[in-house]
Amino acid sequence: MSQDAYIHKLLPGEPGSPLVFALHGTGGDENQLVGFARELVPGATVVSPRGDVSEMGAARFFRRTGEGVYDMDDLARATAKMAGFVEAHVAEAKPSQVFALGYSNGANILASVLFAAPDRFDAVALMHPLIPFKPDVAGSLAGRRVLITAGRRDPICPPELTGRLDAYLRDAGADVRLEWHEGGHEVRPNEIEAAKRIFASKEQGQ
């Protein structure tokens, strides 16, 4: 898969720095999370792709037929494409660590890549993911740090599905941290601090 499989933004980092993939939510683009990713991992190289599916003009990474109802065939297509895109950039950059963060739809495609290719990332932050299906994890997630963030009153991502995703990942061996806030689908400061911690701890080998 080509490094140019997606329209994307690349923010070069320091030599030998971590590589961070930043995946936007529905309606975002390749610029949405670049600054945020650099804030989370200072000095890192950041790669941020734009979703290749349009939903009434809003960019997404895979199709859906309704709120929380995914086109599973298209999700499979998108997962393979994103896994290849990640692999191509990792091969080029040869980073010290590979991290990824995704918000909403970006978190969903990131989770799907994590299920399909557990060895692609050292640590990931899934911010307000919605996984309404039981994943088939292709291997072990042992040694992978995963942060899930969620709002207890999120109208898009029911708390029970967040808890179920947490259980799936733990069963696959991941080191999971779950960070809640009392609001909805918005990102709040405690989530940001949790993401900084999970990337910093992995980077330092703690």
Disulfide bonds with the S-S distance in Angstrom:
none
